[in-house]
Amino acid sequence: MSDVTRAKHGRPVHHWRRDVVELAALFTSVAVADGVADLVGHGPDGPALLVISAVALAATAGFHTWWTRRHGHAPPAGDTDARSLPQEQQAGPSDESSATQETVPGQSSLWRMRTTVKDEPGSLAALCTALAGRQVDILSLQTHPLAEGTVDEFLLRAPGGLMAGELTKVVSLAGGADTWIERADAHDLVDAPTRVLGLATRTALDAAELPLALRQLLGRCTIRQLPAAPVGGGRGPGDVPVEGALEDTVMRLRAPEGGVITVERPYLPFTPTEFARARALVELDARLGPRVPHSQDVLTLPEGNEITVRRADASDLEAAKAMHERCSARTLAMRYHGPVGDADRYLSHLLSPRFGRTLAVQTTSGRLVGLGHLLWDGDETEVALLIEDKWQRRGIGGELLERLVAMAVEGGCESVYAVTQASNTGMVAAMRGLGLPLDYQIEEGTLVITARLQTGQAGSRLPYGVAEEHVGERIARD
């Protein structure tokens, strides 16, 4: 937005009323001077009239100076009902010669900002005028009405040298309260309806997309889904009303298959509009029922055997249990980090699309020989692998891991972690084979390896992210 109060197209704005007054004062002065000259030259009281004329001219000049100062710097009257700002917060330099580096086109930054203003006429106009005074362009605006006040959400393009603290101060002086601001990127330029429709489409195609869609819809937040009957027994999460519950920074929604979906954002309260959007996505998911895209890739191993990599779901439960029976106790212990007899109890949870995505590897005969899990763990993401003993050391684990990481990048995850034992050299080698920055933490023989993902190309808010191809084979998209 341009500065409407002080400059237009880079040049000062002149008001026609001030010009008329100046011309009237000039003609009046000339007429008075001519009359005084005639009286001085032809009348007996010439010296006295000369003194009176001098006083009149001085008074006229003083009046002109006062008028110019008052109307040349006052905020516009009638153009907007915005509140005036202190002088240092008004428009920046209007002279092109005084422009600085940060006002050069192309050197700008994108910001997402949310602030609360009073629900009264002129409050939004004051905010927009203040931003315009700092040469900040408003690219999009959403309003969230509340019982008291209105939350306005902006996408801003600001000069590169304008920092978050300065923007917050400008907004505060213009009447904004509880201001929150963070950096944005080009993916945020997608308008809100298009973005919501894209997320709804992804949710409709794949039940595993619901947690990711909620995270992309609501920004940085922690999402947890608690089953009605927790694995290993214990009490469930309790009842949630059919319409859900909103409590400041926490919303609780009834999961379609039972249990509770909890969304928490400690730095920013949820608005009723955001709660309604999240509830609509969950209702869409519930109406469509369980669904997993049926897609698969056929790969050839170095020794010539063919394997099929596909998405797995609850229908693979019996085949997965059969694979458990063929695995050694050591392999199961490295994967589940607990008693081998409890391994089957986790399969229903792992194969449910509500808690993540699972890839299955099967032979040409249809036997399941490997599982790879990408699990949503609040605001973090876990990867886990289980390969049948006879099929280990053939590159299957590395292939599954690269595909799971590609899914995580597509979903906008910033990192993934794997929990294993320090002696599990196969998992360590597979993580190192990703070629990503790794962090290692070892506690009492348990090794946690965290890989920081390169999400710059995929984008965390792009409705349809495109993951980087890793091994020359493209995993079939949902």
N, C-alpha and C positions, 0 to 999 in steps of 0.2 A: 504494500500500500504506500502511496506517496504522501508527502506531508501537505495536507490541505490547508493548514493554517498559516504557513510562512512562505512556501515556495510552490511553484508549479512549473514542471518541465525544467527544473534547475534554475529558474529565475525568480526574483522577488515578485510577489503579488501586490499590485497597486489598486487601491479602491477609488472609484470614480468620484465619490463624495468628497474625499480629501482634495482631489485635483480641482474640483469646482470651487471649493473654498479658497484654495490658493490663487486661482485666477481672479476670483472676486476681490480678494484682498489686494492683488496687484493693481487692478483697474481702479479700485477705490483710492489707492495711494497716489496713482498718477493724477487722477482728477483733483484730489485735495491739493497736491503740489502745484498744479496749474492755477487753481483758484488762489492759493496763497501768493504765488508769484505776481498775479495781477494786482492783488490788494496791496502787496508790499511796494510795487512800483508806482501805483497811482493813488494810494490812500495816505492820510496823515498818520495813521496808527501802524505803520509798516513794521517797526521793530517788535511791538507787542504781538502782532499776528505771527511773526516769524517764530517767536518763542513758543506760542501755543501750537503751531504746526509741528515743531520739533517734538513736543511732548506727545502729540497725537500719533506721530509716526513711531515713536518709541513704544507707545502702548499697543499699536497695531502689530509691531514686530514681536513684542512679548506674547500677545495673544496667539499669534501664528505659531510661535515656538511651542507654547503649551499644548495647542491643538494637535500639532504633529506628533509630539511625544506621547500623548494619550492614545491616539487612534492608530499610530503606526506600530505599536507593540502589544496592543490588547488582543486577547483571543477573540475568534470570530463570534459575532452576535447573530443568532438566528440560523446559522448553518448547522449547528449541532447543539445538543444540550449536554455536552461533555463538560466535566469539571476541569477548570484550568489547572495546570501543573506549575511547579516552581520553574524559574527561568532556566536552571541548568538541566531540567528534564524536558524542555521543549525541543523544537526542531534542531537538527544538526546544521552544519554549514550549508548555506544555499548557494555560495559562490563556488563555481566549478574549480577555480584555482586553488581553493582550500581543501579539496577532497583528499582523503588519505588512502593508503593501500587497501584498507578494509572495505572501502566502498567501491572498489573496482569490480565491474561485473565478472562473475565467474569465481571470485574468492568469497564464498559464502558457506554457511553451515546450516544443516537442518536440525530442528529441535521439536520434540514432542512436549507439550506443556499442558498442564491442567491446573485450573485455579477456580476458586469459588467467589462469586460476586453477588451483591444484593439483588434481589428480584424486584427491581424498580426501573422505570424508564431512564435511559441515559447511562446506566452502569456499563453495559457492553460498549457503547460508543466511547466512553472515557478510556476504556481499556484499549480499544483499537486505535484511538488517537495517540495514546502514549506509545504504543508500539510503532506507529507510523513516525513518530518523532525521532525514533532511533533507527529509522530506515529498515524496519523489520516487515517482511512481506507475509501476510497470512494466506497460506495455501489451502487450508481446510479448517472447518469449525464444526464441532458437534456440541450440542447443549444437553445437559442432564438435569432436568428440573428436580428440585428437592422440596421438602416441606418448608425449609427456610433457606432462601438463596437458590442460586443456580450454579452448577458446575459446568464450566466451559472448557472444552478440550480442543487445543489448537495444534496444527502442524505449521511450523514457522520456518521461513528462510531468513536468516539474520546475517549481517556482515561477519566475516570470518573472525575479526578481532573482538566481537561481542561475546562475553563469557556468560555462563549460566547465572552467576551471582548478580551480574549487572541486569540481566533480563528479569530476574526475580525482584530486584529492587524497583525497576520501572513498573512492573505489574503491581507491586505492593503500594507504591505511591498513587497508582491509578484506582485503587480500591479493591484489588484482588487479595484474597486470603487463602491460606493453606495451599500455597503454590508448590507444585511438583513439576520437575523438568528433567529431561534426559535427552541424550543425543538420538537422532533419528537417521534413517538412511533412505535410499531411493525406493525401497520396497514399501515404505509408509505412504508413498504417493498414491497408492491404490485407494480409491474412495471406499468408505465404510460399507455401503450396500454390496459392492462387488466383492469385497473381502469376506463378508459374512456369507454370501452365496457360495463362494469358493470353498469355504470351510464346511458348509452344509453338504456340498457335493462330495467332498472327500469323506465325510462322516457316513454319507449314504452308501458309498462304495465299500467301506471297510470298517467293521466295528472297532478295530484297534486304533482308529484315528480319533476317537472321541477325546481321550486325554490330551492329545496333541492339539486338536482343534480348540479345546477350552484354553489351553496355554497360549496359543496364538491369538485367540480372541481377547483375552484379558490381560495380556502382557506378562511381565515377570511375576510368576506366582507359583505356589507349591500345590500340586494336585495329588491327592491320595484317594485310593478306592479301597474301602474295607469290606470284605465279604460278609454276608450274613452269618456264616458259620466259619470262623477263622480256622486255618490249617493248624492242626495240633490241638484243637479244642479251645475252650475259653469262651468268654462272653462276647457277643456280637457288639456292633457299634451303637445299638439302640435304635429306636424308632425315629423317623424323620417324617414330617407332614408330607402329604402328596405334593403340595405346591412348593416344598422346600422351605428353607429357613435362611434368612439373611441377618447377620449380626456384625455390623461394622466392617471389619476386614476379613471376615470369614463367611463363606456361604456353604450350605450343606444341601445336597440334592439326593433324592432317592435314586439309586442305581436301577437300571431297567431289570436286571436279573436278581435283584435283592442287594442288601447292603447299602452303603452310603458313599457318595462321592463328596469329598471335602476339598474346597478350594480356599487357600489362604494367601493373602497379600498384605504383609504387615506394614508396608510403608504407605499404603493408600487405601482408604475405605472404598468398598464397592458401592456403586450407585444402583438404584432400582432398575435403570435401563440396562446396565450390565447384567444384573441378576436375571432379568427377563430374557435376554439373549442367551445366556448360558442354559437356562431352563428349557428354552425352545430347542437347543441342540440336543439336550438329553432326551426330550420328548420325541424328537425325530428318530434318535437312535433306538428308543424303546419300541416305537411303532414298526420299524423295519426288522427288528429281531436279529438273532445271530447271523452273521454273514462274514465270509472270508473270500477274497478274490481267488479264483481258480486259475492260477498261472504257474508255469514251470519252465525250467531250463534243463536241457540235457547236456552234460559235460563229459568229456573223455579224460580219464586219469592217465598219468604217464605210462602205466603198464598196459593201457588199452581198454580197460573196463569202463563202461558207461555208467554214470549215476545221474539221477534226476534230483534237482533242487527245487522245492516248492514250498508254499505256505502251508503250515500245519494248523489244526484246530482240535476241538474236543473229539472229533471223529477218529483221531489218531491215537486215542488213549490206550486201547488194547495193544496196538502195535508198539507203542512206546513201552508199555509194561513188559512185553515180550523181549524188547531190546535190553531192558534192565536185567532180565534173567540171563542173557548171554554175556553181560558185562561182568568183569571181575570186581571183587569187593574193593580193591584199591582204586579202580577207575571211578566207581560210584562214590567212594569216600572223598576223592579229590574234587568231584563235582558238587556234592551236596553238603560236605563239611559236617557230617553227623552220622548217626547210626545207619547202616546200610538198609536195615529193615524198614526205615521210614521213607525211603526214596520214592516209592510209589504214591505216597500220600501227597506229594507236591505236584504231581503231574497234572491234576485237574486245574490247579491254579496256574501252572506254567503254560498250559495249552489254551487257556481262555484268552480271547483277544482283548478282554477288558483290561488286562494287566500288561500288555505288550504285544510283541510280534514274535512268532516262532517260525523258523525255517526247518524243514525236514529233508533229510537225504535218504533216498531209497535206491535200491539196486534194480536191475531190469526185471528181477523176479517179484518185485514189490516189497521186499523186506526193508524195514526201517533200520538204518545203520548209523544215523547221526541226527542230533538236534542242536539247533542254535537259537538262543533266546535273547531278545532285546526287551528288557523289562523297565517299565516306568516306575521309578522309585522316588516319589515326591518331585522335587525339582532336579533330580539326578537321573542317570540312565545306566543300567547295568547290562553287561554282556556276559553270556555264559555258554559253554560248549560241552557237549557230551558225544563222544565218538566211540563206537563199539571197538573193543580191543583189536579184533582182526583187521579193522579198517583204519587203524591209526598209522601215522607216519607216511601218509600218502597225499598230503596236501588238502585233505577235506576240511580240517579245522581252519586252516588259513583262508580257504575259499569262503566258508561260512562267515568267518569273522569280518572279512572285507565287505561282504554283502550287508551284514548287520550294521557296520559302521556307516555304509552308504545310506542306509535307511535313517540312521540317527542324524546324519548331516542333512538329509532331506527334511527331517522333522524339526530342524533348527536347534538340535541339542549342541551345547557348547563342549561337552566332554562325555566320555563313557568310561566306566571302570569295570574291572574284572577282579573277583575275589577267588583266590586259589591258594595252594600250598607252595612254599618256597621250593619244594622238590619237583613241582610240575613244570619241567623244562619245556614240554610241548606247548603249553599255554603261554609261557614267557616268550618262546620263539615266535608264536603266532602274533602276539601283540607287538613285538619288535619288528615283525615283517610288515606292519602297517606303514612304517615310515613316518610316524607322527611323534610329536614331543610326548614323552612318557614321564610320569612321576611314580616312584616306588615307595611303598610304606610296608614295613614288616613288623608284625607284633605277634610274639609267641608262635612263630612258625607259620602264621597266616600272612599271605602276601596280597596287597591291594595295588593293582596297576591301573593308573588313570591316564587315559589318552586325551589330549586336548585336540579338539576337532577344528578343521579349517572350514568354518561356516560362512566365510565372506561371499562365496559364489552362490551357495544355496540360499542363504538369507533366512533369518528366523521368523519373518512375518510374511514372506512371499506365499500366497495361497497355493501355488504349484511350483515348489522348488525342484530344481534339476540337480541330482547328485552327480558327482564326478565319477567317471568310469574307472574302475580300479584294475581289473585283470583282463580286459579285452572282451569279457563276456558281459552282456547287459542283462541284469536281472529284470524279469518281466514286471513292468509297472502295473499298479493295481488298476 
